[in-house]
């Protein structure tokens, strides 16, 4: 989202000040959402459910991009969408690490290929948007988010909590 959201908002006629304000909302939720969802995860010990619920809500909230037309509407959509998305990312890390079991050394490779995939997807979408225009940004990202939600439905084992020293 980040590499192309500014271009998309520019195509919608927003000023540079408005674009910077809207993009700053992504960063604010990147700081706040993991804190709130981390507390939820600690309280309810259900990371897999939080990943599934969070990705579903990311998809639902992101759909607002197709209806937003004002600065306030885009701000609301960005806050809601990125609140759920930024909350899900750390939960995915926890579930991934737990499901690796005794093969924790594979985590670095997973992160590496995730980064390589991100680079290629940004380049690929750059080509798409260069050919067909940035107007295809919302539908492209909707498809990506939908695929992420579907992939969250794969069977994952729930991370087990060990009793901490405070609970003992």
N, C-alpha and C positions, 0 to 999 in steps of 0.2 A: 504494500500500500504506500509506504512512505516515499519511494522514488517517484511515484506518479500522481499522488494526491494533489500536490501543488499545481501541477500542469492541468489536471482536471478542473480544479477550482478556478484557475485562471480562465479556462475555456467557458466557465459558467459566468464569467464577468466579475468575479470578486477582485477587490483591490489587493495590493501587496500586503497592506496592513491586515485586512480581513483574512487573507490566506495564512499569514504568520500566526494570527490568533487561533485560527482553526487547527493549524498544525501543532500549536503548543498544547492543545487539548489532548493530543495523542501522548505527549510526554507526561502530562500531569497524571493521566490514567495509568501510564507505565510505572509511575512511582506509587500511586495509591492502591490500585486494584490488587496487586500481589499481596500487599499487607493485609487487606481485608479478607481475601480468599484464603490466604495462609492460615489466618485465625479460624476461618470456617473449617478448613481441612483438619486442623489440629483438634477442633472440637468434635467433629462428626466422623473423622477417620474414614472418609469415603472419597478418595482421590479420583477413582475411575468414574464415579457418578458426577463429580464436579467437572471433570474433563468433558464428559458427554453433554451435561447440562450447559456448560460454558460454551462449547462449540455450537450447540443448537441455538443458544441465545445470541451468539455472535452472528450466526446466519440470519436469524430473525431481525435483529437490530440493524444489521448491515442492509437489509432490504429497504430500509428507509431512504437510502440513497436514491432510489427510483422515484420517490415522492417528494423529496426535499427541494425547495426552490429558494428559500430565504436563508440569510446568514444564521438566524436562530434555529431554523430547522436542521441545517447542516451541523451546527454546533451540537444539537441534541443527539443527532444520529451518530456523530463522531464520538461523543462522550459515552453513549450507551454501547455502541459497537466495540470501541477500544477498551472499555471497562471489562467487558467479558473476555475479549481476546487476550488482553494483557494479564488477566487473572488466570487464564487457562495455561499459558506457557510454562510457568513453574510447576504446575500440577502434572503436565505432560513429562517434564524432566523426572519427577519423582516416580511416576508409573514406569517410565522407560528404565530407569536405573534398577528399580525393584524387579522388573520382568527379565532383566539380564541375568539375574541370579548370580551364579558363581563366575559368570563371564563379564565382569565389570570392565575389563580391559577393552571390550568392544565399544564402550560408550564414546571414546574419542573418535573412533571411525564413524559412528552414527552422527556425531556433531560435525565431523569433517564433511561427510556426504550431504548433510543438511545444508551446510554453508555453500557447498558446490552447487547443490540444487537451487538454492536461493539465487546465486549469481546467474546461473543459466536461465532461470525463470524471469529474472529482471531483464536480462538481455533479450530473451524471446519475446516477452511482452513489449519491450521497446521496439522491436521489429514490427510486431502486430500494430502497435499504436502509430508507428511511423507510416505504415502502409494504409491502414484503415481509419486512423484518427483516434484521439484520446477519448472520444465519445464511447468507445468500447471498453473503457476502464471499468465502469460499474459491473457490467455483465461478466467480464473476465474475472474480476475478483470474487464475484458471487459464485462462479463455478469452482474456484479454488477453495473457498470457504466451505462450499457444499461437499467437496471431496474430503476435506479435513474432517468434517462432521461424520461422513460415512466411514472414514477410516477409524474414527473413535469408537465405532460400534463393534470393532473386532474384539474378540475375547482377550481381556487383559486380567491378570491376577491383581487383586487389591493388595497394595502394600500393607504389611502387618506392622502394627505399632508395638514397640517394646516398652515396657514399663520404665519410666524415667526415675531418677533418684528422688525427685520431688513427690512422686506418687507412691513410692515404696514405704 
